[in-house]
Amino acid sequence: SSSARLNGSLDPHGLTTTVYFKWGTTASYGHTTPVQTQTGNTYRNITANISGLTRHHTYHFRIVATNSAGTRMGRNLTFSTP
């Protein structure tokens, strides 16, 4: 319960795209995962491991992707630790 794997997906639409997750105990997040770089024209799964989580808490996260077309953010999602 002290770690989790965040999952998301993105299609870079042929552009070099940087992607990461924001996460934290509120929708203000406060933490980010390391930046990954993706390219191509198909959807790909993006994962990132996070640690230092507290038992019996709800955590918020969202995926963030940036390329020459701009920045897009996924919707706020939550998970709870046991």
N, C-alpha and C positions, 0 to 999 in steps of 0.2 A: 504493500500500500504506500510505500515511500517513493515509488516511481511509476511512470506511465509512458505509453507510446501514443503520440498524437498522430492522427491520420487525416489526410486530405488528398485532393487531386486537382490537377490543373492541366490545361492545354496551352503551351506557350505560343501557339499560332505562328510558328516559324521564327519567333524572336528570342534572343537571349534574354532569359527571365530569371530574376532572383526571387527566391521564395523563402519564407520563414513563418513560424507561428508566434503569435503573441499569446501569453497565458498568465493567469494569476487567480487570486481568490475573489476578484470583482471584475466587472466588465471594463474596468480601467486597466486591467492586465498587470503591468509592472515588470514582466519578464519577457524575454524573447529567446528563441532557439537560434543556433548558428544558421547563417544564410547558406542556402544551397543554390546552385545555378542549374537551370534546365534549358534545353532547346528542343526543337522538333515541332511536329504538327499533329500529335496525338495526345490524348489524355494520359497522364502518368500519375501513379500513386506517389505521394509525398509523405514521409514519416519522420518523426523526430522524437527522441527519448528525452524525458524530463525527470528530474529527481528532486529530493528534498521536500516531498509532499507530506502533509500532516494527515493523520487518521481522522475520519469522520468530517471531512471538509468537502465543500463543493468548489470546483475549479472551473474557470471560464477559459475558452481558447478560440482563436480564429486564425485562418491562414491569410497571409499577405503576400501578394505577388506584384513585382514591378518590372516593367520593361519600357521600351521607347514609346509605347502607346499609353503609358500611365501606370497608376497603381490601382489594384483591385483587392478588396478584402472579402473574405468569406463571412458568412453570418456567425454570430456569437453562438457557440455551443458550450455545453457543460458536461461534466462528469463528476462523480462523487467517489471519494476513497472510502474503503470499508472501515 
